[in-house]
Amino acid sequence: MKPQDIVVLAKLIVTGDEDYTQMVLSETLHLSQSEISNSLARSVYSGLLINNGKQVNRQPFFDFIQFGLRVVFPQKPGPIVRGIPTAHSAPPLVDSILGASTYVWPYAKGRARGESIAPLYPTVPKATLLNGEFYEMLALIDAVRVGRNREKNLALEHLEKRIL
């Protein structure tokens, strides 16, 4: 698995499992078609994509986010930068968690300032600007990666509703 595989699978869930083409994924995620093709192949091999690569195997994907994401793709907050809010600093968690540090994906066109969190893939900030639901999904996934127990558990509750 590579970090962009999580991004691609999240995008498939948001757009509808079977309603995708590699070209559309490439354009909306700002990844090359070969990266999309390789990502889909890895996900089929790992069992996270089933039915000839047309459907996300949702329970194992959720289980991976819940139990493996922090271990496989760990992240610690970095210096304060301009960017796009993520984790508990973004919807839907921003209204539930008060007083915590602001986390952002570094992005020159972002309007927030906060501690930097490296996105799962460098094109994530730009790709999330196109779709609010996709943005929320990746922000929740980041809350699992970097949040304390309270943030992580709230994010998992939201993700469970969206994925399963």
Residue pairs with C-beta under 8 A, 6 or more apart in sequence:
1 42
1 46
1 72
2 39
2 42
3 73
3 120
3 121
4 29
4 31
4 35
4 39
4 120
4 121
5 39
5 42
5 43
5 48
6 65
6 69
6 73
6 120
6 141
7 29
7 120
7 121
7 124
7 127
7 138
8 25
8 29
8 31
8 36
8 39
8 40
8 43
9 43
9 48
9 49
9 56
9 61
10 134
10 137
10 138
10 141
11 20
11 25
11 28
11 29
11 127
11 134
12 20
12 25
12 49
12 56
13 56
13 58
13 61
13 137
13 162
13 163
14 131
14 133
14 134
14 137
17 54
17 55
17 56
18 51
18 54
18 55
22 33
22 36
22 37
22 40
23 33
25 31
25 36
26 32
26 33
26 35
26 36
28 127
28 130
28 131
29 36
29 121
29 123
29 127
30 123
30 126
30 127
31 39
31 121
31 123
40 49
40 53
41 53
43 49
43 53
44 50
44 52
44 53
47 57
47 60
48 56
48 57
48 60
48 61
48 64
49 55
49 56
49 57
50 56
50 57
58 163
58 164
59 164
61 163
62 159
62 160
62 163
62 164
65 141
65 144
65 156
65 159
65 163
66 144
66 156
69 141
69 144
69 145
70 144
70 145
73 120
73 145
74 145
75 117
75 118
75 142
75 145
75 146
76 146
77 101
77 103
77 115
77 116
77 117
77 146
78 115
78 116
78 117
78 118
79 115
79 116
80 113
80 114
80 115
80 116
81 104
81 106
81 113
81 114
81 116
82 104
82 106
82 107
82 108
82 110
82 111
82 112
82 113
83 104
83 105
83 106
83 107
83 110
83 112
83 113
83 114
83 116
83 125
84 90
84 104
84 105
84 107
84 110
84 112
84 125
84 128
84 129
84 135
85 94
85 102
85 103
85 104
85 112
85 114
85 139
86 103
86 104
86 105
86 117
86 119
86 138
86 139
86 142
86 143
87 93
87 103
87 117
87 139
87 142
87 143
87 145
87 146
87 147
87 151
87 155
88 94
88 96
88 97
88 100
88 103
88 143
88 147
88 151
88 154
88 155
89 100
89 101
89 102
89 103
89 104
89 112
89 114
89 139
90 135
90 136
90 139
91 132
91 135
91 136
91 139
92 136
92 140
92 158
93 139
93 140
93 143
93 151
93 154
93 155
93 158
96 154
97 150
97 151
97 154
100 151
101 114
101 115
102 112
102 113
102 114
102 115
103 114
103 115
103 116
103 117
103 142
103 146
104 110
104 112
104 113
104 114
104 115
104 116
104 117
105 116
105 117
105 118
105 119
105 124
105 125
106 116
106 118
106 125
107 125
107 126
110 125
117 142
117 145
117 146
119 125
119 138
119 142
120 138
120 141
120 142
124 138
127 134
128 134
128 135
128 138
128 139
129 135
136 158
137 159
137 162
140 155
140 158
140 159
140 162
141 155
141 159
143 151
143 152
143 154
143 155
144 152
144 155
144 156
144 159
147 155
